[in-house]
Amino acid sequence: MAVPEKLLAILICPQCRGKVVAGSQGSFLICRPCGIAYPVRDGIPRMVVSEAVPVESFLSGPEK
């Protein structure tokens, strides 16, 4: 389930306070400055730094 656009517009990375963007299929949110991705579970973004993973570990292509 994708994160609604209104919610995505106000979410920020808890680590750097930068903007996050939706990843493929809405299953994660990406913080490009930090190079990390936050999981989205059941439509709820898990914006916890300890749950974030490096973007390089699962991305290839234009999202990276």
PECORMO-V225266 format. One record per pair of residues at least 12 apart in sequence whose ideal C-beta (glycine too) atoms are under 8 Angstrom apart, sorted by sequence separation. I is the first residue (numbers start at 1). J is the second residue. D is the distance in whole Angstrom. If there is no record, write none. Layout:
i=I j=J d=D
i=I j=J d=D
//
This chain:
i=8 j=20 d=7
i=19 j=31 d=8
i=27 j=39 d=7
i=28 j=40 d=6
i=39 j=51 d=6
i=8 j=21 d=8
i=18 j=31 d=6
i=27 j=40 d=6
i=36 j=49 d=8
i=38 j=51 d=7
i=8 j=22 d=6
i=18 j=32 d=7
i=23 j=37 d=6
i=26 j=40 d=6
i=38 j=52 d=5
i=39 j=53 d=8
i=16 j=31 d=7
i=18 j=33 d=4
i=37 j=52 d=6
i=15 j=31 d=7
i=18 j=34 d=7
i=29 j=45 d=6
i=36 j=52 d=4
i=37 j=53 d=6
i=16 j=33 d=5
i=36 j=53 d=7
i=37 j=54 d=8
i=11 j=29 d=7
i=13 j=31 d=4
i=16 j=34 d=5
i=20 j=38 d=7
i=29 j=47 d=7
i=34 j=52 d=8
i=36 j=54 d=6
i=37 j=55 d=5
i=3 j=22 d=6
i=15 j=34 d=5
i=35 j=54 d=6
i=36 j=55 d=6
i=2 j=22 d=7
i=13 j=33 d=7
i=35 j=55 d=5
i=8 j=29 d=8
i=13 j=34 d=6
i=15 j=36 d=7
i=31 j=52 d=8
i=35 j=56 d=7
i=37 j=58 d=7
i=37 j=59 d=8
i=2 j=25 d=8
i=3 j=26 d=6
i=13 j=36 d=8
i=32 j=55 d=8
i=2 j=26 d=3
i=1 j=26 d=6
i=13 j=38 d=8
i=30 j=55 d=6
i=3 j=29 d=7
i=20 j=47 d=8
i=30 j=59 d=8
i=14 j=47 d=5
i=30 j=63 d=7
i=11 j=45 d=6
i=13 j=47 d=8
i=14 j=48 d=7
i=15 j=49 d=5
i=14 j=49 d=6
i=11 j=47 d=7
i=23 j=59 d=7
i=3 j=40 d=6
i=15 j=52 d=8
i=2 j=40 d=8
i=7 j=45 d=8
i=1 j=40 d=7
i=24 j=63 d=6
i=3 j=43 d=7
i=23 j=63 d=6
i=1 j=42 d=7
i=2 j=43 d=7
i=1 j=43 d=4
i=3 j=45 d=6
//
